[in-house]
Structures are given as structure tokens and as C-alpha cells.
């Protein structure tokens, strides 16, 4: 908020006309920035302001307007309204709390002599005015000679447009399994939401969703039949239900891709000279639509590394305050967890102040009811549905922020979503295993393989990557800690960003434990992406990691999921891995004692 206008005794008022404790905003005075309403005899006039009550006396009028329509605060803590100077027979509206800011909006309909009243977006009054309202030329804030009444007014707006402005610059982008809409924010303070319309024909009128006034992105989770055109338009909706005109229309055509790859199989040998091997293959799209793909390995081998055991005694990993952790309104954060105790909002990944008081950007947690939960200062606590997390089991958890909502996934399955607005504070630290606020919200259990992206992974992309080790150079990956160090007080960031984590208040002799997560010995780079239409090819790097494998032959498939085929009919590339760690021993240190030269 900007500078407050504070009202109690006249000593608190400056540069204003004060008569008997009344502060008068003359809308027609020279030099003011308000619209001249003296000539307006029809239509609607809106008034909006932020209001906070500091102290009170037995009666006070917080908002009167010409022709004696009043809103007032009484000693019982109610907002009431009346249309006479005597304040007779007021009607109770709502309980008001001291020192809390409220958004107050009032609409005066000059044509129908009615007025409407909202607090924090909830409408409490729509009533006919006893006295005919012919025009509005002044707005008053009164204390009625009550010196103990103190209030604050901020962000005061007088507005006479009855319908919101039309949304502009609607765009649509096709992704795997969804279409993302974006548009410019409407520069209009008095509207309540956007309506989104979609159809498979032009000029759609079928409403598919409503989103709040601060949202400018919407993800339409559709997987269309190929060659389907989706048409979109949006509107803004005003306080009184009046709607703007339709935005521009946008069409997203989902055309059919055609997938192929070469080579079609691999035979790989690992020996003592190297425990890893890298191969390349090409994925091709010869169709007339964009190919969305993801790749993973289908093996379930015990290819173990290490992980971190948090003992629930205020231990954590500090990742720092790098600006790369300012995600805007899009991120994906995932980890493997194995809780040993379910603690109330036990911190998994958080971004908070580094002292013991206040300051939360967000907390991503596992709650004591078996749900995963998210917190920010705009939306408060919110959590998943039916996650079913219990003590002693491994779970892959993912939080995806996109389009003004946070989405929850557990073991790759969608578990609900909630509104979520990200407000970054660059002084806040990223932490794993705690909030770094107190000892009540620690995580008690094992955490492994923490990944942070500055993009929103789709459902398929989450499933494709959850069992695979990453290289660290994947597009959008800004932090990756696989905790495979096994010792020491540093958890190294496997991305080029180098935000290494510092183990804090952890017992270094017991916190490093062997991970028994099933990991594929195949990893891919990039393991998901989009290949444009028209005989375009994408080279895929496949890394085979034989660490911890015993001698033998392993038959694995590289599984390709794409929008070119039915979702359940996955393409596979057979991969045979032969591990031989016992080659013939080389002859060494041979000494010749004599030489017999024969001719």
C-alpha cells in the first residue's frame, strides 16, 4: 500500500477541508485527480478503497455520500447502513476486526436509485435508495466528533465504468496433453474474475472455467484426438455481473505427428575400463503436427546410491539465496521421501527467512494426516487429496506451479490442485528438511533426489523421469541434489549453477544412508520435449550406468511415450546390457634370462 490517510482528530488531517470533524473530498475541486461526476445523472458510480479500523467509539460514519446514504461502524463491531442523518433502524452486515485491512467497494446506480456494498469481494447489500440520487459531487469521511475513533483509508478509487475492459492479446500454446492460454492483465480495479470459453468451432460460447482477477494464465488439460481445432475466447466479469466484450479469438490446431527412431535396438557392453557408456539415437517426426515425447527406462534394478536421513531434531540442508530460485509464477519441485514419523507440516523444501521470526515465501511439506501441503503468504495452507502417505514407505512427491495454481502429484498420480500466488523474497533461503523457523516443523525421515525446475512439468513428464537419474543439464533444471556423496557436510548441486547444499545440525556419521530406491540404469537427455512437424529429427543421448551392477546380461527397454500413439501403447527400443568385470589378466613383469636366436 502507499501512504495512508488516517482519520481521528483534526490534528491528523492535512491539506483538507475540515468542518466539525468531517473530511470532505470534493470531486469537482480544482487540481483533484477524480472524474467530475456533477454532470453524471445516469449509469453507475463505483467507489473502492482499503479500510482499517484502529480504535472505535460508540458511533461513527465511515462512508457517506450525497443525498444521505451512510455506511457506519457501531460499538458492537458491525458495519451498518442507513439513509437518514439520525442513523435509525440500521441493518447489520458483518463483524469487523480491529487492525485488519478490508477491501470496501460500493456501487451507486443512478438510473434505478439502488446501491450495493461489498467487503472483501462478498456482497452484503443490494437495496433501493429511499432518497433519489441525482448526482454525486462529494465524498465524506466522518468521525462525528468522536475523538477516540481512528481509521485508515488507502488506495481510494472513484470509477464510473460499469463493465470491465476487454482482455487483450490472448495466445495459446500446445503442450503435451494440454493447451496453455496467456493474456494481458486487465488494468481495471473493479472486476471479480475471467471467464474462459472453448469450442471446436469458431466464436466459442461454452464456458469451461473461471479464474481470479490476478490470473493471466490458464492450462486446459485436454488430450485431443488428432487434427482437432480448439477455439478460445475470454471475458472479464465486473462486480455487478456485467461482462466485458470477448477477447480476440485464438485457435490451437492439434495436428497428427508421425514418430520413428533409429537405431531400433542397442547392444551395450560394460567392463572394467568404464562403468558408464553413452549412445545416441534419433527420434524423427515426419507428420504434420508437433510431436510431444518423454522417455524412461523400464527396468526395476537395485542401482543404489546414498541419501540423507533427517532425524527430526532441527537438522536441514541450506541451499542458499541464489536469484535462480526466483521462479516467477512457474516451478516444479520434486523429491523422494520416506517418512519415519508424520509431523505436522514437516518441511521438505522451503524458501523462508534465515532467522527464527517470520518471513515465508513458500513451504512444501508432508502433513501429519498423510497429505502433502503447500503454504504461501497469499493463500495460506492448502493440501492434496487422498495422497495416502504412511510411515515407512517411499513416495515420490511433486509440486507444480502454473497458471496461478499449484498441482500435487504423489508417485506420479495427480492428487488435486489449489490457488497459489508466488511472491519472491530474494533474502529468503532455500532449505531441504525444515522450515528453519522452529523445531516443530522438521521432517523426520529420509529424503532423496531433490529437483527444482523453472518450468511446469506435465503429468507424463513427471512419470517419465521419477525413476531416472538426471544428467544435470536438462532444459529448465535449476537445481538437482541426488545426495550420492555418502559422506561429508556438502550435498553437491549436479547442475552447472553450483548451489551446493550445506548440511546443518546433522550428525555426519549417521545422516548418510544407503538409498534403496529403484533406479533405471538408463537415463536420457533430453528425456522429454517437443519435435516440430515436417521431417524434423531430435538426437537423444542415452547413458547406461553400470554402477553397483554384478556381472551378467540385462534386458531393458527405452520406453517412449508420445502424442503420436494411443497413451497405453508405448513404443519400446530394446537395450541389451552385458556386464563383464572379469576380462583376461594382462601379462606383466616378464623377465627374459636368455635369448636363442635361430636363423
N, C-alpha and C positions, 0 to 999 in steps of 0.2 A: 504494500500500500504506500501511497505518497504521504504528504503532510496531512495531519488530521485537523478538522475543525472541531474544537472542543467547546462545549456549551455548559456553563453553570452560571456563575455570577457574571455581570457585565465586564468585570475586570479581565475575563478570559477571552473576550471578543475584541478583535481589532479590525479596522477598515470596514466597518459595517454600520448599518443604521440600527441603533438600539433604542427601543421605546418600551418602557415598562417591562424589561426583561425579554423582549421579543427580538429575534434576529430575522430580518426580512431580506430575502433575495429577490430583488426587483428584476424580473426577466426582461424588462424593457429599458433598463437604465443604460446610459452611455458607457461604453467600454466593457460591458459584460460579454461573455462568450456564448450565451444561450440564445436560442431561437426566440424571436418576438412572437408571442402567442396571442397578442391582443387582437389580432385580426382573424384568428382561427376560431370559427364558430361551428365546425363540423369535424368529423374524424375522431381519432383517439390520441390522447397525450399520455406518454409513459414517463414515470419518474422512477429512477433506480438509484440506490445508494447503499453503502455498507454502514451498519449501525451497531454501536456497542454501548450498553448501559453500564456506567461505573458505579453510581450510587443513586438512590431514589428518595423522593418524598412521597406524600400521600397521593399526589396527583400531578400529572404533567402531560403536556401535549407535545408529541414528537413530530407530528406532521399535519398541519392544517393547510388548506388551500382555499382560494377564493370561493365565496358562497357557502362557507361554513360546513365543510366536510372535514372531520377530525379523525386522527388516529392518536391514541394516547396510551400511556403506561400508568397503571394504578398500583397502589401499595401492596396488592396481593400477588403481583408478578404477572399480570395479564396484560396483553395488548387488547385494547377495546376500541370501538369506533362509534361515532355519534355525529349528528348533523345539526346540533344546536350548540350555542356557546355555553349552555348550562351543563352539558355532558349528561343528559338524562338518559335513562334506560340503555346503558351501553351493552353491547354483545361481546361475550368473552371469545377470544380467538385462540390463544396459545400461551403456554408458560414461557417466560423469558428468563434466562440465566444471566447473572451479573458477569461482566468482563468477557463475555463471549461475543464474537462478531457474528452478525446476521446480515444476509443479503435481503434487502427490502425492495419490493417492486410494487408499483401502484399504476393502474390504468384507469384513465377517465375517458368515458365515451360521451362526447358532446352531442352526438345525434340522439342517443337513447337515454341520456341522463342516468347512466349507471357507472359504477366504479368497481374495480376488482383489486384484490390485495393478496400478495404472496410473501411468505417468509421462507428463505432458502429453497425456492422453487416449488413450494407447496402452496396451493391456492386455498385461502381460508374464507374469503368473502367475494361474492358477486351479488350486488344489491342495487336496487333503484335508488336514486338520489331524491330525497324529499324536496330539496331546493333545486330549481333548474340551474344547471351550469351553463352559462352563456359564453364565458371565456376564462382563460387563466392568465393572470399577469403577475402574480406574486406567489412566493412560497415562503412559509414561515416555520421557524423552529422556536418553540416557546418553553420557558420554564415556569411561567405563571407565578413569578415572584416566589418561587420555591428555591432558596439558595443552596439547599443540600442536594438538589437534583443535578447529576453530572452525566453527560452522554457525549459520545464521539461520533462524528459523521465523516465518511470518507468516500471517494470515488462517486461523487454526485453527478447524475446524468439526467437531463430532461430531453425527451425524444418523442417525435410525433409521427414516425413511420409505423404503420400498422402491420406491415409484413416484412419479414427479414429479407436481406439482399439475396440474390440468386447465387448459389455456389458456382465457382468458376474453375476451369481447367481440369475437368475430370479426366483421368487417364486410367488405363487398365493394363496389367502385365500378367501374362500367363506364367504360372509356375507349375511344378509337378503337383497334381491333384488339387490346385486351387488357382483362383484369379485374384490378384491384389488390385484394389481400387485406391487411387490417391486423388486428392483435390485440394484447392487452396482454402484456407480458413476464411469463413465469412466474417468481415470486420464489423460485426453487429452485436452489441451487448445484450440485446433482448430477444434471444431465441433459445429454445429448450433442447432441440435435437435435430439430427438429419434423418430423412427417410431415404432408403435405398431401394431402387426399383430395378427389376431384371426380367427379361423375357428372351425367347429365341426369335422374336420378330422385332422390327423397329418400333420406336416410340413406346417402350415398356411402361405399363401402369401397374404391374404386380409388385407390391411391396414385399421385400424379403427380409428387411432388418431396419432397426432404428438404432442410432449411436448418438452419444452425447455431444454437446456443442464444442468440446475441446478436441474431439477426434477428427482426424483428416485422412485416415486410412481404414480400409475395411478388407478383410480377407474372406472371399467367398469360397468355401471349401467344397468345390464341385470337381468331380472327375467325369467329364462329359463323354458321351460317345463321340468318336472321332468325326471331324468335319462339322461340328456343331458351332453355330454362331451365337454368342451371348451378347445381348444389348443391355446397356446400363444407363440410368439417369439418377440424379438425386435432387432432393429439395431440402430447404431449411424450414423449420416449423417454429412459429412465434409463440409467445406466452399465451395468447388467447386462441391458439389453434390455427391461426391463419398461416398459410403456406406460401413460400416463395414460388417463383416460376421454376420450371425444370431447368436443371443444368444442361450443358451440352451433352449430347448422346455419344457414347463410346461403344464400339463393338470389338470383342475379342474373338477371333476365329481360331478354334482348335482343329487344326488340320492333322492328317494322319502321317506320322513318321514311319520309317521303314528301317529296322535295325539289322545290322550284320556285324561280324567281327572276324578278325584274323590275327594270328593263327587260331585255330579252333580247339587246340589242346596243347598241353605242355608236359614235358618230362624233365624233371629237375634233379640234380644230384648235389648233395651237400657232403663235404668231407672236412678233414682237419684244417685245411687251409682257410676255410671260411664257414661261419655258421649262418650266413645270410647270402641270398642270391637275388639279383634284380633282373626282371624280364620286362619287355614291353609288348603290348598288343594294341591294335587299333579297333576302335568302335566306330562304325560308319552309319550315317543316316542318309539314305537315298530317297526318302519320302518328301512330301510337300508340307509337313508340319514339324514343329520343334520337338526334338527327342529329349525327354526327361529321363535320366537314368540314375541308379545307385547300384553299388556293387559290394558284396561281402563274401566272406568265406564260410562254407557250411560245416566245417569241422568243429568238433567239440573236444579238443585235446587239452591236456593239462600242461599248458605252456606258461608256467607261473613266473611271476616276478615278486616284488615286495609291495607292501602297502603300509599305511600308518594306523596305529591303534590309539585312539583318543580315550583317556581313562576317565573323562568326566570331571576332572579336578582343575578346571580353568586352564587347560592346555589348548594350543591352537597353532596355526601356521599363518604368519603375516606375509601377504603378497605385495604390499606397498601401495603407493598412491599414483602410479603411472597414469597419465592422461588417456592412455589407450583403454582404460576401464570406464571412460565416459561414453556410454553406449548410445546416447540419444534415446529413441523410443523403440529400439530393436536390439534384442540379445537372445542368445541361447546359452544356458548354463546347465551342465550335467555332471553327475558323479555316480560312482558305485558306493553304496553304503551297506553296512551290516550292523544294525544297532544291537547293543548288548543290554541297554536299558532305554525305554521310551520316556524321554524327558520333555516337559512342557516347552514346546518350540525350541528344541535343541538345534543350535546353529550348524548348518552345513556349509554354506557360502554366504558371506555378508559383506556389505560395504557400509562402514559406520565410522564414527569419530574414534580417535585412538585414546580417549580418556574415559573415565568412569561415569561421565554425565552426558546424557542427551546425544542428539545428532545421528539420525538414521537415514541413509539413502535407501537401502533395502536390506531385508533379511530373508533368506531362503532356508527353510527349516524342515525338520521332521517332528511332528507333534506327538503328544502322548496318547492321542486317540488313533494312531496309525495312519494319519493323513500327512501329506506334505503340504506346506503352507508358505505363503509369501506375505511380506509386510512392506509398505512404504508409507510416508507421512501424508500422502494424498488420499489413500484408500483404506488405510488401516490393515488389520489382519484378514486374510482370506485363505481358503484352503481347498484341496482337491476333494473329489467324491469317490468313496469306495476304493481307496488305494490299498487297503488291507495289509499294511506293513506290520510285521510282528518281530519280536526279538529273535535273533539267531539266524536269520536268513539274509541272503544277498538280494539287493534291489538296485536296479538302475533307475535313477530319477532324473527328470529333465524339466526345466522351466524355460518356456519360450515366450518372450515378449514381442508382440507385433500388433499393429492396428489398435493400440490403446487397451489391449487385453493381455493377460498372462495365462498361458496354457500349461497344464500339468500332464506329465507322462510318467508312468511307472512301468518298468520292464517293457518299454516301447508302446504301451497302451495308453490311449487318451483317458484322462481322469478329470475332465472339467476345465473351466476357464472362468476368469473374473476380470473386472475392470482393473487397470493398473497404469498409473502415470509415473514415469521415471523422471525424477528431479535430481540431477547430479550435484555433488559437492566434491570439488577436487581435493579438498583436505582430508576426505574420508579414506580409510584404508580398506583394502580387500582382505578378508580373513577366511580361513577354512577351519571348521570345527568349533566355532564360537561366534558370539556377537562382539566380544571384547567389551562388554558392558558390566556384567556381573557373573557370579558363579552359578546362577540359576538356569542359564540357557545354553549350557555347553552341550556338545554331542558326546555321548558315551557309546563308543563302538568303533568300527573300522571304516575308513574312507579310502577310496582308491580312484585313480583315473579321473581327476577333475579337469573339465574342459570348459573354456569360455570362448564364445563366438560373438562377433558383432553383426551377425545376421540371424534370421529366423529359420532354423531347420524345419523341414516338413516331417510329417509322421514317418514316411518311407525313409527319409534320410536318417532319422533317429534310429530306426530299426536296423538299417544297413550298417551303421557304424558302432553300435553299442558294444559289440564283442571284438572289435578290431582295434589293434594298436594303430595310432596315427604317426605320421612322419614328423609333423610339426609345421610343415609349410603349406598346409591346406588353406584354400581361399577362405578368408573370414575368421580363421582361428587366431585369436589374440593371446591365448594363454592355455598351456597344456602341462599338467603335472601328473606323471604316471607313477610317482613315488617308488621308482625301481632302484633308488640309490642303495637302500638296505642298511645304511648307517650314516652317521654324521648329523649335523644340525641344519643342513640345507636341502630343500626339495627343489630340484632344478626345473626351470621352465624349458620345455622342449621346443618352443617356438623361437624365432630369431629375436623376439622382443626382450628376452632375458630377464623377466620379472621373477627371479628366483625367490622361493619362499623360505622364511626363517622359522625354524621350529622353536617355539617359545613355551617355556614352562613344561616341556615334555621330557620324560625320562628316556634319554637316548639309548639306554641299554635294553629297554623293553618296548618302546613305541614302534620299532621297525619289526614287522612280522611278515611271514610268507603269505602271499596272496594266493587263494585257491579259486580265483575267477577263471572260468573257461575262456581262453583267448584263441582266436584263429591264428594259425601260423602264416596266413596270407593277409597282407594289407595292400591297399590300392591308393594311388594318387594321380588324379583326383578320384575319390571314391563316389562322388555324385556330381551332377552337373547338367547342363543343357547343351545339346548339339543342334545347331540350326539346320534348317531344311536345305536340300539341294546338293546331295553327294558330298557332304562335309564329314571329315574324319577327325576323331579325337584320340590322341595317343594316351594310353593308360599305363602307368608304371605299376608293376606287381612285384612286391617284395616278399620273399619267402624267408621266414626266420626260424631256424632250427634250434634255437637256444632251448636247452633242457629236454630235447628230444633224444630218445635212445635209438640205436641202430634199427633199421627196418624200412619198410615201404609204407607210405601214407597216401591214400587216395582221397583227394579233396576236390571240391568244385568251387569255382568262382561263380557266384550266383548274381545274375544281372536282372534287376527289376526295372521296368520302364513303362512308359505310357503307350508303347507300340503293340503291347500284347495284353491279354486279359490279366488282371492283377494276380491271379493264382497260378498262372502258367509261366513260371520263371525260366529264363534261359540259363544254361549252365555251360561253363568251359571246364572240362576235366583237367585236373592237375595231379600228376603223379610225382611224389617227392620221395627220393631214395636217399636215406641217411646212412653213410658208411664212415664211421670214425676210426676204422682199423685198416688203413692201407698197408701194403707191404713195407717192412722196415728197410730203410736205405742202408747200404754198406758204408761203414765209416772206419777211419783209422786203420787202413790196410798197410802193412809193412812188408816190403819185398826184401828177402835176405840174400837172394842171388838171382842172376839173370842168365838164362840159357838162350843164346841167340843161335838160331838154326837158319841155314841157308838152303 
